[in-house]
Structures are given as structure tokens and as C-alpha cells.
Amino acid sequence: MLSPMFGPRQRSFTITLQERARHLYRSMLGEVRSVTARPDHHGTVDLKNDHSDVLAKAHNLAVELRASGDHERARILDEDNWSRRLQLLGEDHPDTLASAHSLAVDLSALGEYGRARALSENTLARYRRVLGEDHLDTLRSAHNLANDLRALGEHEQACRLSEDTLRRRSLVLGKDHLDTLRSANNLSVDLRALGEYGRARALSEDTLARYRRVLGKDHPDTLTAAYNAAVDLRALGEYQQARVLDTDTLAGYRRVMGEDHRHTLASAHNLAVDWRALGEHEQARQLSEDTLRRRRLVLGEDHPVTLASANNVALDLRALGEHEQARVLDTDTLARYRRVLGEDHPHSLTSAHNLANDLRALGEHEQARELSADTLSRRRRVLGADHPDTLASANNYALDLRALGEHEQARALDEDTLGRCRRVLGENHPNTLISGYNLGVDLNARDESGQVAG
């Protein structure tokens, strides 16, 4: 998901902010270190009273660097600032906690989700003890931890925390406050991750309407809400509506944030998924390949969102019949996901699902079956039997069973999957229709087998 940006930014303003932040960065570390190391007239260092303003400047600069997309420099500055505030002010001082919070955001943006979560959990516990459950800084920290949990695939925990944070922010700040809207936006992401597409769509559309009324169409936070609303539309099979919204959102991001900003690239990724869903595979491939190239340059080869783009490109390659290229890319992507996020992370399981499709397309049915069976087992354990991704894996596994001549097992699985799809997704969802088609193939195969035997 996308993290909302703070403050209105037209593209020219964003470029100015990047230039200013990077210029200030070059001088700030030296200023902080020289001032904090300078002895006072008694021969000691008295930073609490004399130099807290320097650390405050460093903290604010890190926020600007992060807002400009320069997460690595923000992390360096935040780590230095947090270390100094720990020494000067102690672990529970609000300024120290603010630095810890800021550093956790940097780590998450850089894909270091485990470190981010550990720091966020510690920071939230201290905020609750020092400032109370409903303090604005405490709620901001809770919001941050929910982001980390979501990135690690712990969607139920993230959802519970997001719901609690939204409830508290609504009471303390009101429903149209920007922090409340950010919580609503994130909760819709959690609901979608848990397969609750209807609730997610209702919440994301309400949130988008409020953002447009409060901030206007081109504010980065509004664009983030539009991005999420489009994902919900696509999850419900409304691909054309999703494409229209994503096309408009990507144009807004390019205008406001520039071509290579991480949010612009996420929006381009989204639009490529829409094109693929609508059968426009060559357009999808071109956009996916451009997004992957840019993400590799901006974020690195192993960043989880870079790997998501690699998944996208492989899907396009397979749709265009380039199965061996898709297999090579999916094999590499799955290995990277497992190394970075672990075997049971939902993103790793999506990658395994995709590789099984490649193997099946290449006629390697036994390998496809083994991987499909493993992925289905893991998804049932991690996501639950009725999650839409689990149902997609069940469809996959049934295809492998049928290809290997195990028609009765395939039929039984397809019957179960179709019943679940109808209950969870509705009669007309594309995945329900696919499941119904698969069961029809099973029944036809059984009828033909009976006729031959007779």
C-alpha cells in the first residue's frame, strides 16, 4: 500500500523540496556533530539546554527528505538523531520517541520490515505509558505499527490495530481530519487483504470522497485514496472502472510527484494490472517493464515492491505466450521473496502461485502439482480456507490434478471451491466464473469417461 504524503505538493514544489532537502542534508550532519561535540565554558557538553534546537532541525530535515522520496538519507539522519536523543534525553522523552517513530517509517520505506516492526512496537508501548492511549502521537505510532504488520503479512493484527486507531481518531479528531482519513484508508487495505472486498470498497470510496472534499483532487493523500479505491474495484472484478480511475490517478501522480517517485511507480504498477485484467497484454507488458526498471533503479533489486513489479512482468510474459521467460523471472522472484520476507509471507505465496502457473504452461505438471499443493496448504494456514487467494490456489491445484488424470479429486476440489467462491465473492465475480467453468470441465470429463466405458 501507499503511505500518504504530508502537505500539498505540485510537481515543481516537489522538485524544489528535493533540492532543498539534499542541500541541507550535506550541512546538517556536520552541524549536529560539531555542535553536540563542542564543550561549553565549563568543559562539559550541555546539550539538553543549549542544542535541542539543532536536533529538532535535524528531525525536521529527515521528515523533508523522506517526503521527497530520499529514504536512505532520512534513515541516516534519523539514526544519528535518535542515538543522540537517547543519550541526552532518555528513552521515554517525547522527542526521543519522535525520532524512533521517524526512523521506523524510514526502515519500512526501505523494506526493512522486521526492524521497523520491532522499533514501532517498542515506541508505541512507551507512547502509551508516557502520553496515554488517545494522545495524537500515540495514535500516530499505532498507525505506523499497523503499517509494519501489514507489510509483514500479519493482516489480522494490522486490521485490529487499524480499526482501533480509526475509532480513536474519529472520536478525538473527527471523521474528516487528515489523520482519521489516513486511518480509514489503511483499514480499507487491511479489509481487502483479509478478503472482505465489499467492506473495503465501501470504506475506500467514502474515504476518497472525503479527501476530495477536504484536500482537492490532486493532493498526494487524495491520490493515495484513489489508488486504494481502484484496487478494491479490481478485486471485485470491476476492471474497466478500475482502469479509468487508475489512469486518472497515475496522471495526477506524474503531474504532482514526478515519474520516478515511489507512489507514481505504485500507481503505474496498478494500471498495468488493470490492462492485463482487460486482456490488453502488450500495453500491460510495456508499462510493467518500465515500472520494474524504474523500481530497480530507485529502490533496488530486492525491495518487496520491486519484486511485485517482477511478478507483474512475468504475468504479462506468460499471457503473451513467453512461458520460459516467465518461468525464469518467477523462479528468481520467488527465491528473492523467500529470502527477504520468508516462505509464508502472502507475497511469497503469490509468487509461488505464479511459478506453478508457468510450470503448468510448460507441461511440467508434476512439478506444478507439488508447488500448487504446497502453496494451497500454506495459504489455508496463513489466510484461511475462504480467502480469495486461497480459492485461487485451489483452482490451480485442481487444474494440476486434472492434467495428471486425477479427475475425481479435481472434481471434488472444484465443487468445494465453487461453493466457497459463490459465498465469498458472489455469482458473477470472474474467479467464481472460472471456478464454475473448471467444474464443468470435470463433469464433462466424467461423462465422456462413462460413455467410453459403456
C-alpha positions as CSV (number, residue, x, y, z in Angstrom):
1,M,0.0,0.0,0.0
2,L,0.9,3.6,-0.3
3,S,1.8,5.9,2.6
4,P,0.1,9.3,2.5
5,M,2.2,12.3,2.0
6,F,2.0,15.4,4.1
7,G,1.0,18.8,2.7
8,P,0.0,19.9,-0.8
9,R,2.7,19.5,-3.4
10,Q,2.7,20.4,-7.1
11,R,5.5,18.9,-9.1
12,S,7.6,22.0,-9.1
13,F,7.3,22.2,-5.3
14,T,8.4,18.6,-5.0
15,I,11.5,19.2,-7.1
16,T,12.3,22.3,-5.0
17,L,11.8,20.3,-1.8
18,Q,14.2,17.5,-3.0
19,E,16.9,20.1,-3.9
20,R,16.5,21.9,-0.6
21,A,16.4,18.8,1.5
22,R,19.5,17.3,-0.1
23,H,21.4,20.6,0.2
24,L,20.5,20.9,3.8
25,Y,21.4,17.3,4.4
26,R,25.0,17.9,3.4
27,S,25.5,20.5,6.0
28,M,23.2,19.2,8.8
29,L,25.1,16.2,9.9
30,G,28.2,18.3,10.3
31,E,26.4,21.0,12.2
32,V,24.8,18.4,14.5
33,R,28.1,16.7,15.2
34,S,30.1,19.8,15.6
35,V,27.6,21.5,17.9
36,T,26.9,18.4,20.1
37,A,30.6,17.7,20.5
38,R,31.6,21.3,21.5
39,P,32.4,21.7,25.2
40,D,30.8,24.6,27.0
41,H,32.7,27.1,29.1
42,H,32.8,24.6,32.0
43,G,34.4,22.0,29.8
44,T,31.3,19.8,29.6
45,V,28.7,19.1,27.0
46,D,25.3,20.6,27.9
47,L,23.1,19.6,25.0
48,K,19.7,19.4,26.8
49,N,19.5,23.2,27.3
50,D,21.6,24.6,24.5
51,H,21.3,22.4,21.4
52,S,17.9,20.8,21.4
53,D,17.1,23.2,18.6
54,V,19.8,21.6,16.4
55,L,18.4,18.1,16.9
56,A,14.9,19.5,16.2
57,K,16.2,20.9,12.9
58,A,17.8,17.5,12.1
59,H,14.5,15.7,12.8
60,N,12.5,18.1,10.6
61,L,15.0,17.7,7.8
62,A,14.7,13.9,8.0
63,V,10.9,14.4,7.5
64,E,11.5,16.6,4.5
65,L,14.0,14.1,3.0
66,R,11.5,11.3,3.4
67,A,8.7,13.3,1.9
68,S,10.9,14.0,-1.1
69,G,11.5,10.2,-1.5
70,D,15.1,10.2,-0.2
71,H,14.6,7.5,2.4
72,E,18.2,6.4,2.7
73,R,19.4,9.9,3.7
74,A,16.4,10.3,6.0
75,R,17.3,7.0,7.7
76,I,21.0,8.0,8.2
77,L,19.9,11.3,9.8
78,D,17.2,9.7,11.9
79,E,19.5,7.1,13.3
80,D,22.0,9.7,14.3
81,N,19.4,11.9,15.8
82,W,17.7,9.1,17.7
83,S,21.1,7.9,19.1
84,R,21.8,11.5,20.3
85,R,18.4,12.0,21.8
86,L,18.6,8.6,23.6
87,Q,21.9,9.8,25.2
88,L,20.7,13.3,26.1
89,L,17.0,12.9,26.9
90,G,16.4,9.2,27.8
91,E,14.3,6.5,26.1
92,D,10.9,7.9,27.2
93,H,11.3,11.6,26.3
94,P,8.7,12.6,23.7
95,D,11.5,13.9,21.4
96,T,13.3,10.6,21.6
97,L,10.1,8.8,20.8
98,A,9.5,11.1,17.8
99,S,12.9,10.2,16.5
100,A,12.3,6.5,17.0
101,H,8.9,6.8,15.2
102,S,10.6,8.6,12.3
103,L,13.3,6.0,12.0
104,A,10.8,3.2,11.9
105,V,9.0,4.9,9.0
106,D,12.3,5.1,7.1
107,L,13.1,1.4,7.7
108,S,9.7,0.4,6.5
109,A,10.0,2.5,3.3
110,L,13.4,0.8,2.7
111,G,11.8,-2.6,3.0
112,E,13.3,-3.5,6.4
113,Y,10.0,-4.5,7.8
114,G,11.3,-6.7,10.7
115,R,13.4,-3.9,12.2
116,A,10.7,-1.4,11.6
117,R,8.1,-3.5,13.4
118,A,10.4,-4.1,16.5
119,L,11.1,-0.4,16.8
120,S,7.4,0.6,16.2
121,E,6.2,-1.9,18.9
122,N,8.7,-0.5,21.4
123,T,7.9,3.1,20.6
124,L,4.1,2.5,20.8
125,A,4.4,0.9,24.2
126,R,6.4,3.8,25.5
127,Y,4.0,6.4,24.0
128,R,1.0,4.6,25.7
129,R,2.8,4.7,29.0
130,V,4.1,8.2,28.8
131,L,1.3,10.1,26.9
132,G,-1.8,7.8,27.1
133,E,-3.8,5.8,24.6
134,D,-5.6,8.7,22.9
135,H,-2.7,11.2,22.6
136,L,-2.2,12.2,18.9
137,D,1.5,11.0,19.0
138,T,0.4,7.6,20.4
139,L,-2.2,7.2,17.7
140,R,0.3,8.1,15.0
141,S,2.6,5.5,16.4
142,A,-0.2,2.9,16.4
143,H,-0.9,3.8,12.8
144,N,2.8,3.2,12.0
145,L,2.8,-0.2,13.7
146,A,-0.2,-1.3,11.7
147,N,1.7,-0.4,8.5
148,D,4.6,-2.6,9.6
149,L,2.3,-5.5,10.5
150,R,0.6,-5.2,7.1
151,A,3.9,-5.2,5.3
152,L,4.9,-8.4,7.1
153,G,1.7,-10.1,6.0
154,E,0.1,-10.1,9.5
155,H,-3.2,-8.7,8.3
156,E,-5.5,-9.7,11.2
157,Q,-3.3,-7.9,13.7
158,A,-2.9,-5.0,11.4
159,C,-6.7,-4.8,10.9
160,R,-7.4,-4.9,14.6
161,L,-5.0,-2.1,15.3
162,S,-6.2,-0.1,12.3
163,E,-9.8,-0.4,13.5
164,D,-8.9,0.7,17.0
165,T,-6.8,3.6,15.7
166,L,-9.6,4.8,13.4
167,R,-12.2,4.6,16.2
168,R,-10.0,6.7,18.5
169,R,-9.0,9.2,15.8
170,S,-12.7,9.6,14.8
171,L,-13.6,10.4,18.4
172,V,-10.6,12.7,19.1
173,L,-10.2,14.5,15.8
174,G,-13.4,14.0,13.8
175,K,-14.2,12.0,10.7
176,D,-12.8,14.5,8.2
177,H,-9.4,15.1,9.9
178,L,-6.5,14.1,7.8
179,D,-5.1,11.6,10.3
180,T,-8.6,10.0,10.6
181,L,-8.8,9.7,6.8
182,R,-5.3,8.1,6.7
183,S,-6.5,5.5,9.2
184,A,-9.7,4.9,7.2
185,N,-7.5,4.4,4.1
186,N,-5.3,1.9,5.8
187,L,-8.2,0.0,7.3
188,S,-9.7,-0.5,3.8
189,V,-6.3,-2.0,2.8
190,D,-6.4,-4.4,5.7
191,L,-10.0,-5.4,4.9
192,R,-9.1,-6.2,1.3
193,A,-6.1,-8.2,2.4
194,L,-8.4,-10.3,4.5
195,G,-10.7,-10.9,1.6
196,E,-13.5,-8.5,2.8
197,Y,-13.8,-6.8,-0.6
198,G,-17.3,-5.3,-0.1
199,R,-16.4,-3.6,3.2
200,A,-13.1,-2.5,1.8
201,R,-14.7,-0.9,-1.2
202,A,-17.4,0.9,0.8
203,L,-14.8,2.4,3.1
204,S,-12.3,3.3,0.4
205,E,-15.0,5.1,-1.7
206,D,-16.2,7.1,1.4
207,T,-12.6,8.0,2.2
208,L,-11.8,9.1,-1.3
209,A,-14.9,11.3,-1.4
210,R,-13.9,12.9,1.9
211,Y,-10.3,13.5,0.7
212,R,-11.5,15.2,-2.5
213,R,-13.8,17.4,-0.5
214,V,-11.2,18.4,2.1
215,L,-7.9,18.5,0.1
216,G,-8.9,18.5,-3.6
217,K,-8.3,16.1,-6.4
218,D,-4.5,16.4,-6.8
219,H,-3.4,16.3,-3.2
220,P,-1.0,13.3,-2.8
221,D,-3.2,11.9,0.0
222,T,-6.2,12.1,-2.3
223,L,-4.3,10.3,-5.0
224,T,-3.4,7.6,-2.4
225,A,-7.0,7.1,-1.6
226,A,-7.9,6.9,-5.3
227,Y,-5.2,4.3,-5.8
228,N,-6.7,2.1,-3.0
229,A,-10.2,2.6,-4.3
230,A,-9.1,1.3,-7.7
231,V,-7.6,-1.8,-6.1
232,D,-10.9,-2.5,-4.4
233,L,-12.7,-2.2,-7.7
234,R,-10.4,-4.6,-9.4
235,A,-10.7,-7.1,-6.5
236,L,-14.4,-7.1,-7.1
237,G,-13.9,-7.7,-10.8
238,E,-14.8,-4.2,-12.0
239,Y,-11.8,-3.9,-14.2
240,Q,-13.0,-1.1,-16.5
241,Q,-13.9,1.2,-13.6
242,A,-10.5,0.4,-12.0
243,R,-8.7,1.2,-15.2
244,V,-10.4,4.6,-15.6
245,L,-9.6,5.6,-12.0
246,D,-6.0,4.3,-12.2
247,T,-5.4,6.2,-15.5
248,D,-6.5,9.4,-13.9
249,T,-4.6,8.7,-10.7
250,L,-1.3,7.9,-12.5
251,A,-1.6,11.2,-14.5
252,G,-2.1,13.0,-11.2
253,Y,0.9,11.4,-9.6
254,R,3.2,12.1,-12.6
255,R,2.0,15.7,-12.5
256,V,2.4,16.2,-8.8
257,M,5.2,13.9,-7.8
258,G,7.2,13.1,-10.9
259,E,7.9,10.0,-13.0
260,D,10.2,8.1,-10.5
261,H,8.5,8.8,-7.2
262,R,7.6,5.6,-5.4
263,H,3.9,6.5,-5.3
264,T,3.9,7.2,-9.1
265,L,5.5,3.8,-9.7
266,A,3.0,2.1,-7.5
267,S,0.2,3.7,-9.5
268,A,1.8,2.6,-12.8
269,H,2.0,-0.9,-11.4
270,N,-1.7,-0.8,-10.6
271,L,-2.6,0.4,-14.1
272,A,-0.6,-2.4,-15.7
273,V,-2.6,-4.9,-13.6
274,D,-5.8,-3.3,-15.0
275,W,-4.6,-3.6,-18.6
276,R,-3.8,-7.3,-18.1
277,A,-7.2,-8.0,-16.5
278,L,-8.8,-6.4,-19.5
279,G,-6.7,-8.6,-21.9
280,E,-4.5,-5.7,-23.1
281,H,-1.4,-7.7,-22.6
282,E,1.1,-5.8,-24.7
283,Q,0.2,-2.5,-23.1
284,A,0.4,-4.1,-19.7
285,R,3.8,-5.6,-20.5
286,Q,5.3,-2.3,-21.7
287,L,4.1,-0.5,-18.5
288,S,5.2,-3.3,-16.2
289,E,8.7,-3.5,-17.7
290,D,9.1,0.3,-17.4
291,T,7.9,0.2,-13.8
292,L,10.2,-2.7,-13.0
293,R,13.2,-0.9,-14.5
294,R,12.5,2.3,-12.6
295,R,11.9,0.5,-9.3
296,R,15.2,-1.4,-9.6
297,L,17.0,1.9,-10.0
298,V,15.1,3.8,-7.3
299,L,14.5,1.0,-4.7
300,G,16.9,-1.8,-5.5
301,E,16.6,-5.4,-6.8
302,D,15.3,-6.9,-3.6
303,H,12.9,-4.4,-2.3
304,P,9.4,-6.1,-1.9
305,V,7.7,-3.7,-4.3
306,T,10.4,-4.2,-6.9
307,L,9.7,-7.9,-6.6
308,A,5.9,-7.2,-7.1
309,S,6.8,-5.5,-10.4
310,A,8.9,-8.5,-11.4
311,N,5.8,-10.7,-10.7
312,N,3.8,-8.3,-12.9
313,V,6.2,-8.6,-15.8
314,A,6.2,-12.4,-15.5
315,L,2.4,-12.5,-15.7
316,D,2.5,-10.4,-18.9
317,L,5.1,-12.6,-20.4
318,R,3.0,-15.7,-19.7
319,A,-0.1,-14.1,-21.1
320,L,1.9,-13.4,-24.3
321,G,3.0,-17.0,-24.6
322,E,6.6,-16.4,-23.5
323,H,6.4,-19.1,-20.8
324,E,10.1,-19.9,-20.4
325,Q,11.0,-16.2,-19.9
326,A,8.1,-16.0,-17.3
327,R,9.4,-19.1,-15.6
328,V,13.0,-17.8,-15.3
329,L,11.8,-14.5,-13.9
330,D,9.3,-16.1,-11.5
331,T,11.9,-18.5,-10.2
332,D,14.3,-15.7,-9.4
333,T,11.5,-13.6,-7.9
334,L,10.3,-16.4,-5.6
335,A,13.8,-17.0,-4.3
336,R,14.2,-13.3,-3.5
337,Y,10.8,-13.1,-1.8
338,R,11.6,-16.1,0.4
339,R,14.9,-14.7,1.3
340,V,13.6,-11.2,2.1
341,L,10.1,-12.0,3.6
342,G,10.1,-15.7,4.3
343,E,8.3,-18.7,2.8
344,D,4.8,-18.0,4.4
345,H,4.5,-14.3,3.6
346,P,1.5,-13.7,1.4
347,H,3.7,-12.1,-1.3
348,S,5.9,-15.2,-1.4
349,L,2.8,-17.3,-1.7
350,T,1.6,-15.2,-4.6
351,S,5.0,-15.7,-6.3
352,A,4.8,-19.4,-5.8
353,H,1.3,-19.5,-7.2
354,N,2.6,-17.7,-10.3
355,L,5.5,-20.1,-10.8
356,A,3.2,-23.0,-10.6
357,N,1.2,-21.5,-13.5
358,D,4.4,-21.2,-15.5
359,L,5.3,-24.9,-14.9
360,R,1.8,-26.0,-15.9
361,A,2.0,-23.9,-19.1
362,L,5.3,-25.6,-19.9
363,G,3.8,-29.0,-19.4
364,E,5.7,-29.8,-16.2
365,H,2.6,-31.0,-14.4
366,E,4.2,-33.0,-11.6
367,Q,6.3,-30.0,-10.5
368,A,3.3,-27.7,-10.9
369,R,1.3,-30.0,-8.8
370,E,3.8,-30.2,-6.0
371,L,4.2,-26.4,-5.9
372,S,0.4,-25.8,-6.1
373,A,-0.3,-28.3,-3.3
374,D,2.3,-26.6,-1.1
375,T,1.0,-23.1,-1.8
376,L,-2.6,-24.1,-1.2
377,S,-1.6,-25.7,2.2
378,R,0.3,-22.6,3.2
379,R,-2.5,-20.2,2.1
380,R,-5.1,-22.2,4.0
381,R,-2.9,-21.9,7.2
382,V,-1.9,-18.3,6.7
383,L,-5.0,-16.7,5.1
384,G,-7.8,-19.2,5.8
385,A,-9.8,-21.6,3.6
386,D,-12.2,-18.9,2.3
387,H,-9.7,-16.2,1.4
388,P,-9.9,-15.3,-2.3
389,D,-6.2,-16.0,-2.7
390,T,-6.6,-19.4,-1.2
391,L,-9.5,-20.1,-3.5
392,A,-7.3,-19.1,-6.5
393,S,-4.7,-21.7,-5.3
394,A,-7.5,-24.3,-5.0
395,N,-8.4,-23.6,-8.6
396,N,-4.7,-24.0,-9.6
397,Y,-4.3,-27.3,-7.8
398,A,-7.4,-28.7,-9.4
399,L,-6.0,-27.9,-12.8
400,D,-2.9,-29.9,-11.9
401,L,-4.9,-32.8,-10.7
402,R,-6.9,-32.9,-13.9
403,A,-3.8,-32.6,-16.1
404,L,-2.4,-35.7,-14.3
405,G,-5.6,-37.7,-14.8
406,E,-6.9,-37.4,-11.2
407,H,-10.3,-36.3,-12.3
408,E,-12.3,-37.3,-9.2
409,Q,-10.0,-35.4,-6.9
410,A,-10.1,-32.4,-9.2
411,R,-14.0,-32.6,-9.4
412,A,-14.3,-32.7,-5.6
413,L,-11.9,-29.8,-5.1
414,D,-13.6,-27.7,-7.8
415,E,-17.1,-28.3,-6.3
416,D,-15.8,-27.2,-2.9
417,T,-14.1,-24.1,-4.4
418,L,-17.1,-23.1,-6.4
419,G,-19.3,-23.2,-3.4
420,R,-16.8,-21.0,-1.4
421,C,-16.4,-18.6,-4.3
422,R,-20.1,-18.1,-4.6
423,R,-20.4,-17.4,-0.9
424,V,-17.4,-15.1,-0.6
425,L,-17.2,-13.4,-4.0
426,G,-20.7,-13.7,-5.4
427,E,-22.1,-15.5,-8.5
428,N,-20.7,-13.1,-11.1
429,H,-17.2,-12.5,-9.9
430,P,-14.6,-13.5,-12.5
431,N,-13.0,-16.0,-10.2
432,T,-16.4,-17.6,-9.5
433,L,-17.0,-17.9,-13.2
434,I,-13.5,-19.5,-13.7
435,S,-14.3,-22.0,-10.9
436,G,-17.7,-22.8,-12.5
437,Y,-16.0,-23.4,-15.8
438,N,-13.4,-25.7,-14.2
439,L,-16.1,-27.8,-12.6
440,G,-17.9,-28.0,-15.9
441,V,-14.8,-29.4,-17.5
442,D,-14.6,-32.0,-14.7
443,L,-18.2,-33.1,-15.2
444,N,-17.8,-33.3,-19.0
445,A,-14.6,-35.5,-18.5
446,R,-16.6,-37.8,-16.2
447,D,-19.5,-38.1,-18.7
448,E,-17.1,-38.8,-21.6
449,S,-15.3,-41.4,-19.4
450,G,-18.7,-43.1,-18.6
451,Q,-19.7,-43.2,-22.3
452,V,-16.4,-44.8,-23.3
453,A,-16.7,-47.3,-20.5
454,G,-20.2,-48.2,-21.6
